[in-house]
Amino acid sequence: MGDPSGFLKHGSRETPVRRPVPLRLLDWKEVYEPFPLETLQVQASRCMDCGIPFCHNGCPLGNLIPEWNDLAYKGKWEDGIERLHATNNFPEFTGRLCPAPCEASCVLGINQDPVTIKQVEVELIEKAFEDNRVKPVPPSKLTGRKVAVVGSGPAGLAAAQQLTRAGHTVTVFERADRIGGLLRYGIPEFKMEKRFIDRRLAQMEAEGTVFRTGVNVGVDITADELREQFDAVVLAGGATVARDLPIPGRELDGIHQAMEFLPIANRVQFGDLPAPTITAEGKKVVIIGGGDTGADCLGTSHRQGAVSVSQFEIMPRPPEQRADSTPWPTYPLMYRVSSAHEEGGDRVFSVNTEQFVGEDGKVTGLRAHEVRMVNGRFEKVEGSDFELEADLVLLAMGFVGPEKPGLLTDLGVDLNERGNVARSEEWSTNVDGVFVAGDMGRGQSLIVWAIAEGRACAAAVDRFLEGATALPVPITTSTMPQR
Ligand SMILES: Cc1cc2nc3c(=O)[nH]c(=O)nc-3n(C[C@H](O)[C@H](O)[C@H](O)COP(=O)(O)OP(=O)(O)OC[C@H]3O[C@@H](n4cnc5c(N)ncnc54)[C@H](O)[C@@H]3O)c2cc1C
């Protein structure tokens, strides 16, 4: 530990400044200003190197946080990235997008602001790329075994990188036209610029991972062909079935799932489309769903030029500070303001939508009312009915699980009680040689869990193929809830 009194000397936590709202709404670039390395080193020195580093448990990857905080403080960037990569294939994704359960369980957070762990993470990897230190790590010998990974989100990519480095010949199949899963088509540029995915894919290709886009497994290659052609299969197809709102008026034009809206906005940024085919421009937008996906729709709507945006959430407004029900070191239930929330819009809590209304087949508004929780169920607050105008409604109410018809039914994999692919502790399904990782087995979750599961699943596949494995398995005792 470099500075035993760092947390005393530097009491306040500093994080990067967000660009001014009026300026950042003019573009789609990430919202944060650069963070000076000297400030980062001071912040890293606040880490107390606790006897029991609860941050390890907070992190599903078991990141070695006090070790790399110390290395960052001392400016030992090369050692720092080596310790970070030891547990996380893609710190540039988690360093930007993770809700940072590590910070929620930081011991300093008991009576001061926690260490800026996530910022140290992202700066370590950015410095490494800048210094040209992120090199391909090709295997020293090939095993001759072939592995198919279905889906190229963070779970599939983590599994593929680990298995390629273990010497297996890995092909990642992706039905979309680009690699990345929700990182590519769900998450907007202003949260993570896609060049960060491309940079990592170049490393993976140089290591030998083969990417095949535009291949819908189960259609373009059958389940039987997949099992015949490969020694093992990793299912990492995500939880892509969105929760719907089957209320009167749902059939009206102008009501879309978030994952119909966000990919189009991303495609405009990639240059695929001159303008979005579903747009918030000039519209009164209502987003139903108060989570991350809803916030992504909010930031996108503002950048497209919405007239007004309301974001509805059925749950009550959380408390300003950590709720008593989620004491340290658990992930706190509390009111959060993302960069998109800072940019405008009304956040409406404890609200239920009961009907969409429209004219000439197009949505013009919705009817809703307040709710309160009674004995674990929502009850209408009588007399609280209201109507709100809307000419674009975006449904962002989460995902109910993976798609069953096609690949999953053809393979004959069992599902669990939640409708996700059932798996053993060894990440295997009931079908010999078929494994599962990420949202497809876990249900809708987080990038950090997808990477952790991809890594653990890769170790299990390697053991299945070779009888033993040297691949590391993350500590997955995190107190972080699903999402
Ligand atoms: C809008 C949005 C924003 C989010 N923001 C955050 C965030 O800020 N932080 C965070 O931690 N998490 C966030 N999440 C959640 C996070 O993105 C997911 O938990 C994570 O991407 C899951 O990874 P995965 O690899 O399991 O699946 P996915 O990323 O969903 O990737 C699955 C891939 O499999 C492909 N596929 C499916 N079936 C087939 C098939 N039969 N053949 C070929 N390919 C197939 C799909 O096309 C897809 O590309 C967000 C989710 C959404 C929807």
The ligand as an SDF file (V2000), in Angstrom:
LIG
                    3D

 53 58  0  0  0  0  0  0  0  0999 V2000
  -30.5880   -0.8330  -23.8050 C   0  0  0  0  0  0  0  0  0  0  0  0
  -29.7890   -1.6040  -22.8050 C   0  0  0  0  0  0  0  0  0  0  0  0
  -28.8410   -0.9400  -22.0360 C   0  0  0  0  0  0  0  0  0  0  0  0
  -28.0770   -1.6350  -21.1040 C   0  0  0  0  0  0  0  0  0  0  0  0
  -27.1530   -0.9390  -20.3780 N   0  0  0  0  0  0  0  0  0  0  0  0
  -26.3640   -1.6130  -19.5150 C   0  0  0  0  0  0  0  0  0  0  0  0
  -25.3650   -0.9220  -18.7670 C   0  0  0  0  0  0  0  0  0  0  0  0
  -25.2160    0.3020  -18.8720 O   0  0  0  0  0  0  0  0  0  0  0  0
  -24.5790   -1.6420  -17.9260 N   0  0  0  0  0  0  0  0  0  0  0  0
  -24.7180   -2.9930  -17.7860 C   0  0  0  0  0  0  0  0  0  0  0  0
  -23.9670   -3.6060  -17.0210 O   0  0  0  0  0  0  0  0  0  0  0  0
  -25.6680   -3.6800  -18.4780 N   0  0  0  0  0  0  0  0  0  0  0  0
  -26.4830   -3.0200  -19.3370 C   0  0  0  0  0  0  0  0  0  0  0  0
  -27.4420   -3.7080  -20.0320 N   0  0  0  0  0  0  0  0  0  0  0  0
  -27.5070   -5.1790  -19.8970 C   0  0  0  0  0  0  0  0  0  0  0  0
  -26.3670   -5.8490  -20.6900 C   0  0  0  0  0  0  0  0  0  0  0  0
  -26.2380   -5.2280  -21.9450 O   0  0  0  0  0  0  0  0  0  0  0  0
  -26.6280   -7.3440  -20.8380 C   0  0  0  0  0  0  0  0  0  0  0  0
  -26.7860   -7.9110  -19.5570 O   0  0  0  0  0  0  0  0  0  0  0  0
  -25.4610   -8.0400  -21.5480 C   0  0  0  0  0  0  0  0  0  0  0  0
  -25.2120   -7.4760  -22.8180 O   0  0  0  0  0  0  0  0  0  0  0  0
  -25.7450   -9.5310  -21.7130 C   0  0  0  0  0  0  0  0  0  0  0  0
  -24.7020  -10.1060  -22.4450 O   0  0  0  0  0  0  0  0  0  0  0  0
  -24.8890  -11.4540  -23.2560 P   0  0  0  0  0  0  0  0  0  0  0  0
  -23.5890  -11.7080  -23.9130 O   0  0  0  0  0  0  0  0  0  0  0  0
  -25.4430  -12.5060  -22.3810 O   0  0  0  0  0  0  0  0  0  0  0  0
  -26.0170  -11.1670  -24.3430 O   0  0  0  0  0  0  0  0  0  0  0  0
  -26.2600  -10.0180  -25.4220 P   0  0  0  0  0  0  0  0  0  0  0  0
  -25.4210   -8.8360  -25.2190 O   0  0  0  0  0  0  0  0  0  0  0  0
  -27.7310   -9.8460  -25.4610 O   0  0  0  0  0  0  0  0  0  0  0  0
  -25.7910  -10.6930  -26.7890 O   0  0  0  0  0  0  0  0  0  0  0  0
  -26.4500  -11.8180  -27.3350 C   0  0  0  0  0  0  0  0  0  0  0  0
  -26.1670  -11.8920  -28.8170 C   0  0  0  0  0  0  0  0  0  0  0  0
  -26.5740  -13.1810  -29.2980 O   0  0  0  0  0  0  0  0  0  0  0  0
  -27.0910  -13.0180  -30.6010 C   0  0  0  0  0  0  0  0  0  0  0  0
  -27.9310  -14.1790  -30.8960 N   0  0  0  0  0  0  0  0  0  0  0  0
  -29.0430  -14.5790  -30.2310 C   0  0  0  0  0  0  0  0  0  0  0  0
  -29.5270  -15.7130  -30.7880 N   0  0  0  0  0  0  0  0  0  0  0  0
  -28.7080  -16.0200  -31.8240 C   0  0  0  0  0  0  0  0  0  0  0  0
  -28.7050  -17.0730  -32.7930 C   0  0  0  0  0  0  0  0  0  0  0  0
  -29.6420  -18.0210  -32.8090 N   0  0  0  0  0  0  0  0  0  0  0  0
  -27.7120  -17.0860  -33.7170 N   0  0  0  0  0  0  0  0  0  0  0  0
  -26.7550  -16.1160  -33.7190 C   0  0  0  0  0  0  0  0  0  0  0  0
  -26.7260  -15.1030  -32.8390 N   0  0  0  0  0  0  0  0  0  0  0  0
  -27.6810  -15.0570  -31.8960 C   0  0  0  0  0  0  0  0  0  0  0  0
  -27.8710  -11.7180  -30.5010 C   0  0  0  0  0  0  0  0  0  0  0  0
  -28.0750  -11.1670  -31.7950 O   0  0  0  0  0  0  0  0  0  0  0  0
  -26.9440  -10.8730  -29.6430 C   0  0  0  0  0  0  0  0  0  0  0  0
  -26.0350  -10.1390  -30.4460 O   0  0  0  0  0  0  0  0  0  0  0  0
  -28.2520   -3.0340  -20.9400 C   0  0  0  0  0  0  0  0  0  0  0  0
  -29.2340   -3.7020  -21.6890 C   0  0  0  0  0  0  0  0  0  0  0  0
  -29.9910   -2.9970  -22.6070 C   0  0  0  0  0  0  0  0  0  0  0  0
  -31.0450   -3.7150  -23.3960 C   0  0  0  0  0  0  0  0  0  0  0  0
  1  2  1  0
  2  3  1  0
  2 52  2  0
  3  4  2  0
  4  5  1  0
  4 50  1  0
  5  6  2  0
  6  7  1  0
  6 13  1  0
  7  8  2  0
  7  9  1  0
  9 10  1  0
 10 11  2  0
 10 12  1  0
 12 13  2  0
 13 14  1  0
 14 15  1  0
 14 50  1  0
 15 16  1  0
 16 17  1  0
 16 18  1  0
 18 19  1  0
 18 20  1  0
 20 21  1  0
 20 22  1  0
 22 23  1  0
 23 24  1  0
 24 25  2  0
 24 26  1  0
 24 27  1  0
 27 28  1  0
 28 29  2  0
 28 30  1  0
 28 31  1  0
 31 32  1  0
 32 33  1  0
 33 34  1  0
 33 48  1  0
 34 35  1  0
 35 36  1  0
 35 46  1  0
 36 37  1  0
 36 45  1  0
 37 38  2  0
 38 39  1  0
 39 40  1  0
 39 45  2  0
 40 41  1  0
 40 42  2  0
 42 43  1  0
 43 44  2  0
 44 45  1  0
 46 47  1  0
 46 48  1  0
 48 49  1  0
 50 51  2  0
 51 52  1  0
 52 53  1  0
M  END
$$$$
